[in-house]
């Protein structure tokens, strides 16, 4: 696949190009799906309000829903953090650990949790809020803007630490927690049954047996006249 005469640096560049998308403006964005999720260790505010150093590897053996928001004490961000916190029990039932990350310090996160929701705060959250003060986590997940804040990236990481789903929104666009739950259920259905989930699939809907002959069972039922 690669020219054996190339040096190690050139080989790495070729590999990176295989797993990247380049826009018309020459901006490169990594596609992490099917790749090992970048490891990190950082300070976090825990649900009990304590500060603790956490690592992604702490959650190996569980699914992880890792999401980034741009900045604390802003506008769309608290609505997302609260929405994920309000559904934390549903994620937990599916064996999923939510981890939230921004470039703010853990002290700022703590102050935000102690600000009432009616005043733009987030109150108590039921998952760790990670401080990415040196911006390395956002950089590794390729969601860091030149302005020094993260885009609204969301990554579903499986039990083996592999990214299985990612979505990145621009700053004005809040994410849909129901969709995050739907994708997790779809992945788990595939892992348990070996059947793939079609467009707009919801739990309990018909799925597809992968294979030319086997898939016709779905298509004949789904698109019958």
PyMOL commands that place a pseudoatom at each C-alpha (Angstrom):
pseudoatom trace, name=CA, resn=UNK, resi=1, chain=A, elem=C, hetatm=0, pos=[0.000, 0.000, 0.000]
pseudoatom trace, name=CA, resn=UNK, resi=2, chain=A, elem=C, hetatm=0, pos=[2.869, 2.344, 0.839]
pseudoatom trace, name=CA, resn=UNK, resi=3, chain=A, elem=C, hetatm=0, pos=[6.204, 2.839, -0.885]
pseudoatom trace, name=CA, resn=UNK, resi=4, chain=A, elem=C, hetatm=0, pos=[8.696, 1.019, 1.357]
pseudoatom trace, name=CA, resn=UNK, resi=5, chain=A, elem=C, hetatm=0, pos=[11.358, 3.589, 0.490]
pseudoatom trace, name=CA, resn=UNK, resi=6, chain=A, elem=C, hetatm=0, pos=[9.398, 6.326, 2.245]
pseudoatom trace, name=CA, resn=UNK, resi=7, chain=A, elem=C, hetatm=0, pos=[10.635, 7.460, 5.625]
pseudoatom trace, name=CA, resn=UNK, resi=8, chain=A, elem=C, hetatm=0, pos=[8.518, 7.077, 8.762]
pseudoatom trace, name=CA, resn=UNK, resi=9, chain=A, elem=C, hetatm=0, pos=[7.338, 10.688, 8.672]
pseudoatom trace, name=CA, resn=UNK, resi=10, chain=A, elem=C, hetatm=0, pos=[6.080, 10.346, 5.099]
pseudoatom trace, name=CA, resn=UNK, resi=11, chain=A, elem=C, hetatm=0, pos=[4.279, 7.112, 5.953]
pseudoatom trace, name=CA, resn=UNK, resi=12, chain=A, elem=C, hetatm=0, pos=[2.519, 8.805, 8.867]
pseudoatom trace, name=CA, resn=UNK, resi=13, chain=A, elem=C, hetatm=0, pos=[1.426, 11.604, 6.562]
pseudoatom trace, name=CA, resn=UNK, resi=14, chain=A, elem=C, hetatm=0, pos=[-0.055, 9.096, 4.125]
pseudoatom trace, name=CA, resn=UNK, resi=15, chain=A, elem=C, hetatm=0, pos=[-1.929, 7.341, 6.924]
pseudoatom trace, name=CA, resn=UNK, resi=16, chain=A, elem=C, hetatm=0, pos=[-3.295, 10.634, 8.238]
pseudoatom trace, name=CA, resn=UNK, resi=17, chain=A, elem=C, hetatm=0, pos=[-4.499, 11.556, 4.764]
pseudoatom trace, name=CA, resn=UNK, resi=18, chain=A, elem=C, hetatm=0, pos=[-6.419, 8.294, 4.517]
pseudoatom trace, name=CA, resn=UNK, resi=19, chain=A, elem=C, hetatm=0, pos=[-8.442, 9.183, 7.599]
pseudoatom trace, name=CA, resn=UNK, resi=20, chain=A, elem=C, hetatm=0, pos=[-8.960, 12.890, 6.952]
pseudoatom trace, name=CA, resn=UNK, resi=21, chain=A, elem=C, hetatm=0, pos=[-11.331, 15.034, 4.938]
pseudoatom trace, name=CA, resn=UNK, resi=22, chain=A, elem=C, hetatm=0, pos=[-10.068, 18.153, 3.172]
pseudoatom trace, name=CA, resn=UNK, resi=23, chain=A, elem=C, hetatm=0, pos=[-12.478, 20.943, 2.301]
pseudoatom trace, name=CA, resn=UNK, resi=24, chain=A, elem=C, hetatm=0, pos=[-12.306, 23.152, -0.785]
pseudoatom trace, name=CA, resn=UNK, resi=25, chain=A, elem=C, hetatm=0, pos=[-10.462, 25.727, 1.316]
pseudoatom trace, name=CA, resn=UNK, resi=26, chain=A, elem=C, hetatm=0, pos=[-7.776, 23.223, 2.212]
pseudoatom trace, name=CA, resn=UNK, resi=27, chain=A, elem=C, hetatm=0, pos=[-8.923, 22.836, 5.828]
pseudoatom trace, name=CA, resn=UNK, resi=28, chain=A, elem=C, hetatm=0, pos=[-8.363, 19.288, 7.049]
pseudoatom trace, name=CA, resn=UNK, resi=29, chain=A, elem=C, hetatm=0, pos=[-10.696, 17.579, 9.496]
pseudoatom trace, name=CA, resn=UNK, resi=30, chain=A, elem=C, hetatm=0, pos=[-9.996, 14.168, 10.975]
pseudoatom trace, name=CA, resn=UNK, resi=31, chain=A, elem=C, hetatm=0, pos=[-12.539, 11.389, 10.806]
pseudoatom trace, name=CA, resn=UNK, resi=32, chain=A, elem=C, hetatm=0, pos=[-12.093, 9.408, 14.008]
pseudoatom trace, name=CA, resn=UNK, resi=33, chain=A, elem=C, hetatm=0, pos=[-14.790, 6.797, 13.352]
pseudoatom trace, name=CA, resn=UNK, resi=34, chain=A, elem=C, hetatm=0, pos=[-13.285, 3.281, 13.528]
pseudoatom trace, name=CA, resn=UNK, resi=35, chain=A, elem=C, hetatm=0, pos=[-10.138, 4.750, 15.106]
pseudoatom trace, name=CA, resn=UNK, resi=36, chain=A, elem=C, hetatm=0, pos=[-8.936, 4.428, 18.690]
pseudoatom trace, name=CA, resn=UNK, resi=37, chain=A, elem=C, hetatm=0, pos=[-10.218, 7.408, 20.668]
pseudoatom trace, name=CA, resn=UNK, resi=38, chain=A, elem=C, hetatm=0, pos=[-7.385, 9.739, 21.740]
pseudoatom trace, name=CA, resn=UNK, resi=39, chain=A, elem=C, hetatm=0, pos=[-6.504, 9.148, 25.382]
pseudoatom trace, name=CA, resn=UNK, resi=40, chain=A, elem=C, hetatm=0, pos=[-6.535, 12.033, 27.863]
pseudoatom trace, name=CA, resn=UNK, resi=41, chain=A, elem=C, hetatm=0, pos=[-6.145, 12.798, 31.543]
pseudoatom trace, name=CA, resn=UNK, resi=42, chain=A, elem=C, hetatm=0, pos=[-7.464, 16.039, 33.033]
pseudoatom trace, name=CA, resn=UNK, resi=43, chain=A, elem=C, hetatm=0, pos=[-9.094, 17.648, 36.049]
pseudoatom trace, name=CA, resn=UNK, resi=44, chain=A, elem=C, hetatm=0, pos=[-12.871, 17.458, 36.268]
pseudoatom trace, name=CA, resn=UNK, resi=45, chain=A, elem=C, hetatm=0, pos=[-15.743, 18.561, 38.448]
pseudoatom trace, name=CA, resn=UNK, resi=46, chain=A, elem=C, hetatm=0, pos=[-17.544, 15.407, 39.524]
pseudoatom trace, name=CA, resn=UNK, resi=47, chain=A, elem=C, hetatm=0, pos=[-21.288, 15.056, 40.193]
pseudoatom trace, name=CA, resn=UNK, resi=48, chain=A, elem=C, hetatm=0, pos=[-20.637, 15.403, 43.937]
pseudoatom trace, name=CA, resn=UNK, resi=49, chain=A, elem=C, hetatm=0, pos=[-18.895, 18.742, 43.353]
pseudoatom trace, name=CA, resn=UNK, resi=50, chain=A, elem=C, hetatm=0, pos=[-15.414, 17.418, 44.095]
pseudoatom trace, name=CA, resn=UNK, resi=51, chain=A, elem=C, hetatm=0, pos=[-12.377, 17.915, 41.864]
pseudoatom trace, name=CA, resn=UNK, resi=52, chain=A, elem=C, hetatm=0, pos=[-10.844, 14.735, 40.480]
pseudoatom trace, name=CA, resn=UNK, resi=53, chain=A, elem=C, hetatm=0, pos=[-8.350, 13.768, 37.800]
pseudoatom trace, name=CA, resn=UNK, resi=54, chain=A, elem=C, hetatm=0, pos=[-10.052, 11.550, 35.243]
pseudoatom trace, name=CA, resn=UNK, resi=55, chain=A, elem=C, hetatm=0, pos=[-8.764, 9.643, 32.230]
pseudoatom trace, name=CA, resn=UNK, resi=56, chain=A, elem=C, hetatm=0, pos=[-10.638, 8.214, 29.285]
pseudoatom trace, name=CA, resn=UNK, resi=57, chain=A, elem=C, hetatm=0, pos=[-9.093, 4.845, 30.131]
pseudoatom trace, name=CA, resn=UNK, resi=58, chain=A, elem=C, hetatm=0, pos=[-10.930, 4.931, 33.485]
pseudoatom trace, name=CA, resn=UNK, resi=59, chain=A, elem=C, hetatm=0, pos=[-14.058, 4.050, 31.538]
pseudoatom trace, name=CA, resn=UNK, resi=60, chain=A, elem=C, hetatm=0, pos=[-12.679, 1.216, 29.392]
pseudoatom trace, name=CA, resn=UNK, resi=61, chain=A, elem=C, hetatm=0, pos=[-15.300, -1.542, 29.333]
pseudoatom trace, name=CA, resn=UNK, resi=62, chain=A, elem=C, hetatm=0, pos=[-18.123, 1.015, 29.170]
pseudoatom trace, name=CA, resn=UNK, resi=63, chain=A, elem=C, hetatm=0, pos=[-19.495, 3.066, 26.334]
pseudoatom trace, name=CA, resn=UNK, resi=64, chain=A, elem=C, hetatm=0, pos=[-18.560, 6.743, 26.550]
pseudoatom trace, name=CA, resn=UNK, resi=65, chain=A, elem=C, hetatm=0, pos=[-20.498, 9.683, 25.133]
pseudoatom trace, name=CA, resn=UNK, resi=66, chain=A, elem=C, hetatm=0, pos=[-17.876, 12.426, 24.964]
pseudoatom trace, name=CA, resn=UNK, resi=67, chain=A, elem=C, hetatm=0, pos=[-19.086, 15.875, 24.018]
pseudoatom trace, name=CA, resn=UNK, resi=68, chain=A, elem=C, hetatm=0, pos=[-17.462, 19.294, 23.734]
pseudoatom trace, name=CA, resn=UNK, resi=69, chain=A, elem=C, hetatm=0, pos=[-19.014, 22.706, 24.181]
pseudoatom trace, name=CA, resn=UNK, resi=70, chain=A, elem=C, hetatm=0, pos=[-17.362, 26.065, 23.362]
pseudoatom trace, name=CA, resn=UNK, resi=71, chain=A, elem=C, hetatm=0, pos=[-17.409, 27.985, 26.666]
pseudoatom trace, name=CA, resn=UNK, resi=72, chain=A, elem=C, hetatm=0, pos=[-18.982, 28.089, 30.102]
pseudoatom trace, name=CA, resn=UNK, resi=73, chain=A, elem=C, hetatm=0, pos=[-21.424, 30.892, 30.942]
pseudoatom trace, name=CA, resn=UNK, resi=74, chain=A, elem=C, hetatm=0, pos=[-22.669, 31.207, 27.382]
pseudoatom trace, name=CA, resn=UNK, resi=75, chain=A, elem=C, hetatm=0, pos=[-26.028, 30.584, 25.726]
pseudoatom trace, name=CA, resn=UNK, resi=76, chain=A, elem=C, hetatm=0, pos=[-26.600, 27.323, 23.842]
pseudoatom trace, name=CA, resn=UNK, resi=77, chain=A, elem=C, hetatm=0, pos=[-24.073, 25.471, 26.015]
pseudoatom trace, name=CA, resn=UNK, resi=78, chain=A, elem=C, hetatm=0, pos=[-26.075, 25.336, 29.270]
pseudoatom trace, name=CA, resn=UNK, resi=79, chain=A, elem=C, hetatm=0, pos=[-29.115, 23.963, 27.451]
pseudoatom trace, name=CA, resn=UNK, resi=80, chain=A, elem=C, hetatm=0, pos=[-27.061, 21.053, 26.107]
pseudoatom trace, name=CA, resn=UNK, resi=81, chain=A, elem=C, hetatm=0, pos=[-25.321, 20.293, 29.398]
pseudoatom trace, name=CA, resn=UNK, resi=82, chain=A, elem=C, hetatm=0, pos=[-28.628, 20.350, 31.271]
pseudoatom trace, name=CA, resn=UNK, resi=83, chain=A, elem=C, hetatm=0, pos=[-30.323, 18.203, 28.608]
pseudoatom trace, name=CA, resn=UNK, resi=84, chain=A, elem=C, hetatm=0, pos=[-27.619, 15.534, 28.893]
pseudoatom trace, name=CA, resn=UNK, resi=85, chain=A, elem=C, hetatm=0, pos=[-27.739, 15.685, 32.692]
pseudoatom trace, name=CA, resn=UNK, resi=86, chain=A, elem=C, hetatm=0, pos=[-31.516, 15.316, 32.753]
pseudoatom trace, name=CA, resn=UNK, resi=87, chain=A, elem=C, hetatm=0, pos=[-31.182, 12.108, 30.703]
pseudoatom trace, name=CA, resn=UNK, resi=88, chain=A, elem=C, hetatm=0, pos=[-28.087, 10.762, 32.471]
pseudoatom trace, name=CA, resn=UNK, resi=89, chain=A, elem=C, hetatm=0, pos=[-30.073, 7.898, 34.007]
pseudoatom trace, name=CA, resn=UNK, resi=90, chain=A, elem=C, hetatm=0, pos=[-31.163, 6.757, 30.537]
pseudoatom trace, name=CA, resn=UNK, resi=91, chain=A, elem=C, hetatm=0, pos=[-27.557, 6.725, 29.354]
pseudoatom trace, name=CA, resn=UNK, resi=92, chain=A, elem=C, hetatm=0, pos=[-26.550, 4.813, 32.477]
pseudoatom trace, name=CA, resn=UNK, resi=93, chain=A, elem=C, hetatm=0, pos=[-29.170, 2.131, 31.778]
pseudoatom trace, name=CA, resn=UNK, resi=94, chain=A, elem=C, hetatm=0, pos=[-27.464, 1.572, 28.432]
pseudoatom trace, name=CA, resn=UNK, resi=95, chain=A, elem=C, hetatm=0, pos=[-24.046, 1.300, 30.072]
pseudoatom trace, name=CA, resn=UNK, resi=96, chain=A, elem=C, hetatm=0, pos=[-22.934, 4.693, 28.789]
pseudoatom trace, name=CA, resn=UNK, resi=97, chain=A, elem=C, hetatm=0, pos=[-20.791, 7.192, 30.686]
pseudoatom trace, name=CA, resn=UNK, resi=98, chain=A, elem=C, hetatm=0, pos=[-21.286, 10.817, 29.658]
pseudoatom trace, name=CA, resn=UNK, resi=99, chain=A, elem=C, hetatm=0, pos=[-18.198, 13.042, 29.732]
pseudoatom trace, name=CA, resn=UNK, resi=100, chain=A, elem=C, hetatm=0, pos=[-18.413, 16.765, 29.004]
pseudoatom trace, name=CA, resn=UNK, resi=101, chain=A, elem=C, hetatm=0, pos=[-15.408, 18.878, 27.988]
pseudoatom trace, name=CA, resn=UNK, resi=102, chain=A, elem=C, hetatm=0, pos=[-14.654, 22.545, 27.393]
pseudoatom trace, name=CA, resn=UNK, resi=103, chain=A, elem=C, hetatm=0, pos=[-11.518, 24.692, 27.391]
pseudoatom trace, name=CA, resn=UNK, resi=104, chain=A, elem=C, hetatm=0, pos=[-12.519, 26.323, 30.693]
pseudoatom trace, name=CA, resn=UNK, resi=105, chain=A, elem=C, hetatm=0, pos=[-10.833, 25.467, 34.003]
pseudoatom trace, name=CA, resn=UNK, resi=106, chain=A, elem=C, hetatm=0, pos=[-12.393, 23.132, 36.561]
pseudoatom trace, name=CA, resn=UNK, resi=107, chain=A, elem=C, hetatm=0, pos=[-12.811, 26.180, 38.809]
pseudoatom trace, name=CA, resn=UNK, resi=108, chain=A, elem=C, hetatm=0, pos=[-14.976, 27.841, 36.166]
pseudoatom trace, name=CA, resn=UNK, resi=109, chain=A, elem=C, hetatm=0, pos=[-16.961, 24.617, 35.746]
pseudoatom trace, name=CA, resn=UNK, resi=110, chain=A, elem=C, hetatm=0, pos=[-17.468, 24.560, 39.518]
pseudoatom trace, name=CA, resn=UNK, resi=111, chain=A, elem=C, hetatm=0, pos=[-18.690, 28.159, 39.568]
pseudoatom trace, name=CA, resn=UNK, resi=112, chain=A, elem=C, hetatm=0, pos=[-21.117, 27.353, 36.756]
pseudoatom trace, name=CA, resn=UNK, resi=113, chain=A, elem=C, hetatm=0, pos=[-22.568, 24.374, 38.638]
pseudoatom trace, name=CA, resn=UNK, resi=114, chain=A, elem=C, hetatm=0, pos=[-23.167, 26.718, 41.564]
pseudoatom trace, name=CA, resn=UNK, resi=115, chain=A, elem=C, hetatm=0, pos=[-25.094, 29.192, 39.420]
pseudoatom trace, name=CA, resn=UNK, resi=116, chain=A, elem=C, hetatm=0, pos=[-28.878, 28.617, 39.255]
pseudoatom trace, name=CA, resn=UNK, resi=117, chain=A, elem=C, hetatm=0, pos=[-30.274, 27.411, 35.968]
pseudoatom trace, name=CA, resn=UNK, resi=118, chain=A, elem=C, hetatm=0, pos=[-32.680, 30.342, 35.997]
pseudoatom trace, name=CA, resn=UNK, resi=119, chain=A, elem=C, hetatm=0, pos=[-29.656, 32.642, 35.784]
pseudoatom trace, name=CA, resn=UNK, resi=120, chain=A, elem=C, hetatm=0, pos=[-27.833, 30.824, 32.982]
pseudoatom trace, name=CA, resn=UNK, resi=121, chain=A, elem=C, hetatm=0, pos=[-26.054, 28.338, 35.221]
pseudoatom trace, name=CA, resn=UNK, resi=122, chain=A, elem=C, hetatm=0, pos=[-26.226, 24.559, 34.992]
pseudoatom trace, name=CA, resn=UNK, resi=123, chain=A, elem=C, hetatm=0, pos=[-26.757, 23.538, 38.605]
pseudoatom trace, name=CA, resn=UNK, resi=124, chain=A, elem=C, hetatm=0, pos=[-25.794, 20.019, 39.651]
pseudoatom trace, name=CA, resn=UNK, resi=125, chain=A, elem=C, hetatm=0, pos=[-24.789, 17.770, 36.754]
pseudoatom trace, name=CA, resn=UNK, resi=126, chain=A, elem=C, hetatm=0, pos=[-24.824, 13.982, 36.824]
pseudoatom trace, name=CA, resn=UNK, resi=127, chain=A, elem=C, hetatm=0, pos=[-21.576, 13.410, 34.928]
pseudoatom trace, name=CA, resn=UNK, resi=128, chain=A, elem=C, hetatm=0, pos=[-18.004, 14.773, 35.029]
pseudoatom trace, name=CA, resn=UNK, resi=129, chain=A, elem=C, hetatm=0, pos=[-17.240, 18.192, 33.539]
pseudoatom trace, name=CA, resn=UNK, resi=130, chain=A, elem=C, hetatm=0, pos=[-13.674, 18.041, 32.247]
pseudoatom trace, name=CA, resn=UNK, resi=131, chain=A, elem=C, hetatm=0, pos=[-11.304, 21.014, 32.094]
pseudoatom trace, name=CA, resn=UNK, resi=132, chain=A, elem=C, hetatm=0, pos=[-9.305, 21.202, 28.860]
pseudoatom trace, name=CA, resn=UNK, resi=133, chain=A, elem=C, hetatm=0, pos=[-7.423, 24.340, 29.820]
pseudoatom trace, name=CA, resn=UNK, resi=134, chain=A, elem=C, hetatm=0, pos=[-4.433, 23.627, 27.566]
pseudoatom trace, name=CA, resn=UNK, resi=135, chain=A, elem=C, hetatm=0, pos=[-6.863, 22.709, 24.750]
pseudoatom trace, name=CA, resn=UNK, resi=136, chain=A, elem=C, hetatm=0, pos=[-5.086, 19.426, 24.067]
pseudoatom trace, name=CA, resn=UNK, resi=137, chain=A, elem=C, hetatm=0, pos=[-8.204, 17.254, 24.206]
pseudoatom trace, name=CA, resn=UNK, resi=138, chain=A, elem=C, hetatm=0, pos=[-10.073, 19.487, 21.760]
pseudoatom trace, name=CA, resn=UNK, resi=139, chain=A, elem=C, hetatm=0, pos=[-6.985, 19.515, 19.551]
pseudoatom trace, name=CA, resn=UNK, resi=140, chain=A, elem=C, hetatm=0, pos=[-6.661, 15.714, 19.614]
pseudoatom trace, name=CA, resn=UNK, resi=141, chain=A, elem=C, hetatm=0, pos=[-10.329, 15.288, 18.677]
pseudoatom trace, name=CA, resn=UNK, resi=142, chain=A, elem=C, hetatm=0, pos=[-9.902, 17.957, 15.983]
pseudoatom trace, name=CA, resn=UNK, resi=143, chain=A, elem=C, hetatm=0, pos=[-12.686, 20.254, 17.176]
pseudoatom trace, name=CA, resn=UNK, resi=144, chain=A, elem=C, hetatm=0, pos=[-10.488, 23.203, 18.231]
pseudoatom trace, name=CA, resn=UNK, resi=145, chain=A, elem=C, hetatm=0, pos=[-11.083, 26.467, 16.390]
pseudoatom trace, name=CA, resn=UNK, resi=146, chain=A, elem=C, hetatm=0, pos=[-8.367, 29.059, 15.762]
pseudoatom trace, name=CA, resn=UNK, resi=147, chain=A, elem=C, hetatm=0, pos=[-10.202, 31.267, 18.264]
pseudoatom trace, name=CA, resn=UNK, resi=148, chain=A, elem=C, hetatm=0, pos=[-9.217, 28.792, 20.988]
pseudoatom trace, name=CA, resn=UNK, resi=149, chain=A, elem=C, hetatm=0, pos=[-12.625, 27.263, 21.695]
pseudoatom trace, name=CA, resn=UNK, resi=150, chain=A, elem=C, hetatm=0, pos=[-14.124, 23.934, 20.675]
pseudoatom trace, name=CA, resn=UNK, resi=151, chain=A, elem=C, hetatm=0, pos=[-16.853, 23.233, 18.177]
pseudoatom trace, name=CA, resn=UNK, resi=152, chain=A, elem=C, hetatm=0, pos=[-19.807, 21.204, 19.423]
pseudoatom trace, name=CA, resn=UNK, resi=153, chain=A, elem=C, hetatm=0, pos=[-18.257, 17.794, 18.835]
pseudoatom trace, name=CA, resn=UNK, resi=154, chain=A, elem=C, hetatm=0, pos=[-19.873, 14.583, 20.050]
pseudoatom trace, name=CA, resn=UNK, resi=155, chain=A, elem=C, hetatm=0, pos=[-18.165, 11.180, 19.984]
pseudoatom trace, name=CA, resn=UNK, resi=156, chain=A, elem=C, hetatm=0, pos=[-19.594, 7.768, 20.841]
pseudoatom trace, name=CA, resn=UNK, resi=157, chain=A, elem=C, hetatm=0, pos=[-16.762, 5.524, 22.029]
pseudoatom trace, name=CA, resn=UNK, resi=158, chain=A, elem=C, hetatm=0, pos=[-17.330, 1.791, 22.451]
pseudoatom trace, name=CA, resn=UNK, resi=159, chain=A, elem=C, hetatm=0, pos=[-16.168, -0.554, 25.213]
pseudoatom trace, name=CA, resn=UNK, resi=160, chain=A, elem=C, hetatm=0, pos=[-12.858, -1.123, 23.453]
pseudoatom trace, name=CA, resn=UNK, resi=161, chain=A, elem=C, hetatm=0, pos=[-12.112, 2.593, 23.180]
pseudoatom trace, name=CA, resn=UNK, resi=162, chain=A, elem=C, hetatm=0, pos=[-12.963, 2.841, 19.471]
pseudoatom trace, name=CA, resn=UNK, resi=163, chain=A, elem=C, hetatm=0, pos=[-14.931, 5.802, 18.091]
pseudoatom trace, name=CA, resn=UNK, resi=164, chain=A, elem=C, hetatm=0, pos=[-18.118, 4.486, 16.461]
pseudoatom trace, name=CA, resn=UNK, resi=165, chain=A, elem=C, hetatm=0, pos=[-19.988, 7.731, 15.806]
pseudoatom trace, name=CA, resn=UNK, resi=166, chain=A, elem=C, hetatm=0, pos=[-19.098, 11.401, 15.624]
pseudoatom trace, name=CA, resn=UNK, resi=167, chain=A, elem=C, hetatm=0, pos=[-20.967, 14.581, 14.825]
pseudoatom trace, name=CA, resn=UNK, resi=168, chain=A, elem=C, hetatm=0, pos=[-19.657, 18.156, 14.924]
pseudoatom trace, name=CA, resn=UNK, resi=169, chain=A, elem=C, hetatm=0, pos=[-21.987, 21.155, 14.999]
pseudoatom trace, name=CA, resn=UNK, resi=170, chain=A, elem=C, hetatm=0, pos=[-21.203, 24.804, 14.415]
pseudoatom trace, name=CA, resn=UNK, resi=171, chain=A, elem=C, hetatm=0, pos=[-21.466, 27.120, 17.424]
pseudoatom trace, name=CA, resn=UNK, resi=172, chain=A, elem=C, hetatm=0, pos=[-25.128, 28.232, 17.029]
pseudoatom trace, name=CA, resn=UNK, resi=173, chain=A, elem=C, hetatm=0, pos=[-26.493, 24.689, 16.681]
pseudoatom trace, name=CA, resn=UNK, resi=174, chain=A, elem=C, hetatm=0, pos=[-27.411, 22.723, 19.793]
pseudoatom trace, name=CA, resn=UNK, resi=175, chain=A, elem=C, hetatm=0, pos=[-27.377, 18.931, 19.704]
pseudoatom trace, name=CA, resn=UNK, resi=176, chain=A, elem=C, hetatm=0, pos=[-30.259, 16.498, 20.109]
pseudoatom trace, name=CA, resn=UNK, resi=177, chain=A, elem=C, hetatm=0, pos=[-29.918, 14.244, 23.149]
pseudoatom trace, name=CA, resn=UNK, resi=178, chain=A, elem=C, hetatm=0, pos=[-32.646, 11.932, 21.846]
pseudoatom trace, name=CA, resn=UNK, resi=179, chain=A, elem=C, hetatm=0, pos=[-30.586, 11.373, 18.706]
pseudoatom trace, name=CA, resn=UNK, resi=180, chain=A, elem=C, hetatm=0, pos=[-27.524, 10.549, 20.810]
pseudoatom trace, name=CA, resn=UNK, resi=181, chain=A, elem=C, hetatm=0, pos=[-29.554, 7.908, 22.664]
pseudoatom trace, name=CA, resn=UNK, resi=182, chain=A, elem=C, hetatm=0, pos=[-30.959, 6.568, 19.388]
pseudoatom trace, name=CA, resn=UNK, resi=183, chain=A, elem=C, hetatm=0, pos=[-27.490, 6.069, 17.915]
pseudoatom trace, name=CA, resn=UNK, resi=184, chain=A, elem=C, hetatm=0, pos=[-26.317, 4.215, 21.027]
pseudoatom trace, name=CA, resn=UNK, resi=185, chain=A, elem=C, hetatm=0, pos=[-29.321, 1.890, 20.860]
pseudoatom trace, name=CA, resn=UNK, resi=186, chain=A, elem=C, hetatm=0, pos=[-28.697, 1.292, 17.153]
pseudoatom trace, name=CA, resn=UNK, resi=187, chain=A, elem=C, hetatm=0, pos=[-25.053, 0.378, 17.786]
pseudoatom trace, name=CA, resn=UNK, resi=188, chain=A, elem=C, hetatm=0, pos=[-25.972, -1.949, 20.634]
pseudoatom trace, name=CA, resn=UNK, resi=189, chain=A, elem=C, hetatm=0, pos=[-28.671, -3.613, 18.529]
pseudoatom trace, name=CA, resn=UNK, resi=190, chain=A, elem=C, hetatm=0, pos=[-26.100, -4.310, 15.820]
pseudoatom trace, name=CA, resn=UNK, resi=191, chain=A, elem=C, hetatm=0, pos=[-23.583, -5.651, 18.333]
pseudoatom trace, name=CA, resn=UNK, resi=192, chain=A, elem=C, hetatm=0, pos=[-26.159, -7.955, 19.922]
pseudoatom trace, name=CA, resn=UNK, resi=193, chain=A, elem=C, hetatm=0, pos=[-28.014, -9.173, 16.827]
pseudoatom trace, name=CA, resn=UNK, resi=194, chain=A, elem=C, hetatm=0, pos=[-25.724, -8.558, 13.862]
pseudoatom trace, name=CA, resn=UNK, resi=195, chain=A, elem=C, hetatm=0, pos=[-28.479, -6.666, 12.049]
pseudoatom trace, name=CA, resn=UNK, resi=196, chain=A, elem=C, hetatm=0, pos=[-28.004, -3.115, 10.781]
pseudoatom trace, name=CA, resn=UNK, resi=197, chain=A, elem=C, hetatm=0, pos=[-30.351, -0.204, 11.426]
pseudoatom trace, name=CA, resn=UNK, resi=198, chain=A, elem=C, hetatm=0, pos=[-31.932, 1.738, 8.534]
pseudoatom trace, name=CA, resn=UNK, resi=199, chain=A, elem=C, hetatm=0, pos=[-32.647, 5.448, 8.255]
pseudoatom trace, name=CA, resn=UNK, resi=200, chain=A, elem=C, hetatm=0, pos=[-34.791, 6.901, 11.039]
pseudoatom trace, name=CA, resn=UNK, resi=201, chain=A, elem=C, hetatm=0, pos=[-34.640, 3.624, 12.973]
pseudoatom trace, name=CA, resn=UNK, resi=202, chain=A, elem=C, hetatm=0, pos=[-36.141, 3.653, 16.459]
pseudoatom trace, name=CA, resn=UNK, resi=203, chain=A, elem=C, hetatm=0, pos=[-35.947, 0.961, 19.114]
pseudoatom trace, name=CA, resn=UNK, resi=204, chain=A, elem=C, hetatm=0, pos=[-38.370, -1.821, 18.196]
pseudoatom trace, name=CA, resn=UNK, resi=205, chain=A, elem=C, hetatm=0, pos=[-38.400, -1.023, 14.477]
pseudoatom trace, name=CA, resn=UNK, resi=206, chain=A, elem=C, hetatm=0, pos=[-37.513, -3.531, 11.773]
pseudoatom trace, name=CA, resn=UNK, resi=207, chain=A, elem=C, hetatm=0, pos=[-33.787, -3.961, 11.048]
pseudoatom trace, name=CA, resn=UNK, resi=208, chain=A, elem=C, hetatm=0, pos=[-31.824, -5.336, 8.093]
pseudoatom trace, name=CA, resn=UNK, resi=209, chain=A, elem=C, hetatm=0, pos=[-29.929, -8.614, 7.855]
pseudoatom trace, name=CA, resn=UNK, resi=210, chain=A, elem=C, hetatm=0, pos=[-26.748, -7.677, 5.960]
pseudoatom trace, name=CA, resn=UNK, resi=211, chain=A, elem=C, hetatm=0, pos=[-26.483, -9.676, 2.773]
pseudoatom trace, name=CA, resn=UNK, resi=212, chain=A, elem=C, hetatm=0, pos=[-27.926, -9.470, -0.733]
pseudoatom trace, name=CA, resn=UNK, resi=213, chain=A, elem=C, hetatm=0, pos=[-30.491, -12.227, -0.256]
pseudoatom trace, name=CA, resn=UNK, resi=214, chain=A, elem=C, hetatm=0, pos=[-31.192, -11.659, 3.436]
pseudoatom trace, name=CA, resn=UNK, resi=215, chain=A, elem=C, hetatm=0, pos=[-31.791, -7.911, 3.068]
pseudoatom trace, name=CA, resn=UNK, resi=216, chain=A, elem=C, hetatm=0, pos=[-34.657, -8.505, 0.645]
pseudoatom trace, name=CA, resn=UNK, resi=217, chain=A, elem=C, hetatm=0, pos=[-36.820, -9.535, 3.586]
pseudoatom trace, name=CA, resn=UNK, resi=218, chain=A, elem=C, hetatm=0, pos=[-36.610, -5.971, 4.882]
pseudoatom trace, name=CA, resn=UNK, resi=219, chain=A, elem=C, hetatm=0, pos=[-36.944, -4.245, 1.511]
pseudoatom trace, name=CA, resn=UNK, resi=220, chain=A, elem=C, hetatm=0, pos=[-39.947, -6.286, 0.404]
pseudoatom trace, name=CA, resn=UNK, resi=221, chain=A, elem=C, hetatm=0, pos=[-41.782, -5.448, 3.626]
pseudoatom trace, name=CA, resn=UNK, resi=222, chain=A, elem=C, hetatm=0, pos=[-40.681, -1.814, 3.860]
pseudoatom trace, name=CA, resn=UNK, resi=223, chain=A, elem=C, hetatm=0, pos=[-41.336, -0.750, 0.282]
pseudoatom trace, name=CA, resn=UNK, resi=224, chain=A, elem=C, hetatm=0, pos=[-44.227, -2.951, -0.769]
pseudoatom trace, name=CA, resn=UNK, resi=225, chain=A, elem=C, hetatm=0, pos=[-46.805, -1.243, -2.971]
for i in range(1, 225): cmd.bond("trace and resi %d" % i, "trace and resi %d" % (i + 1))
show_as sticks, trace
zoom trace
